[in-house]
Amino acid sequence: MACPITVRLIDSTDGRPAAGIHVVLQFWEANRDWRTVTETLTGADGGSGAWLPDDAALPAGTYRLMVDTRAYFQRRRAVVTFPLVPVVFDHRLRDPQTRLCILLSPHGYTAYRE
């Protein structure tokens, strides 16, 4: 079984993978607070890689990716409008793999499920 939640970041200004971006995965708890599950830096392919074990038992529910774009766009000498991109999504057990793609630019972003 593959990693249950994966992410791929693409820099939409040039269509390349966005490497070296800090991403945090959080779970929405019943007490109405976010709990950090894991975090990683995106690899050369813009992906989250093996940030969770393949057999990780993640509960169904609401999750949030916090994507820290500030340092990435500063390295590219771009002024960033959205320095921290939150992407909230549902992960369902009946569909055990959630693959998210996020297109980033200095002044916007788009997220979708693959």
C-alpha positions, -999 to +999 in steps of 0.1 A: +000+000+000+014+035-009+016+065+014-019+076+022-015+113+016+010+128-008+015+163-022+033+177-053+041+214-056+046+230-090+059+265-096+034+278-121+056+307-132+079+283-151+061+249-148+089+233-127+086+213-095+089+235-064+117+219-044+128+227-009+094+240+004+085+232+040+051+215+042+033+205+074+004+180+075-022+186+103-053+168+114-085+185+127-091+172+162-125+168+179-115+195+204-114+219+174-077+223+172-051+212+146-026+185+155+006+181+135+009+147+119+042+151+100+063+176+081+088+176+053+107+196+027+097+189-009+122+170-030+136+178-064+104+165-080+083+189-058+069+159-039+065+151-003+083+118-007+081+092+021+069+116+048+045+089+061+051+052+063+034+033+035+012+015+061+004+046+081-031+043+095-045+078+092-081+083+103-107+097+079-113+133+085-103+168+078-066+176+072-047+208+065-014+213+045+005+244+056+028+252+027+055+278+036+062+296+003+080+326+017+116+312+017+111+295-017+100+327-035+127+348-017+153+324-031+138+332-065+140+369-058+102+373-060+079+393-037+053+369-023+017+378-016+008+344+001+038+335+023+019+306+040-006+286+019-032+266+039-050+238+020-078+221+039-092+188+025-110+156+035-092+123+035-116+093+033-109+057+043-130+043+013-105+061-010-072+054+010-049+075-012-052+113-013-028+129-038-029+166-039-012+189-064-007+226-056+003+251-083+022+281-067+031+315-080+043+346-060+007+360-061-016+330-061-021+293-058-045+265-070-050+232-053-066+201-067-068+164-060-052+141-086 
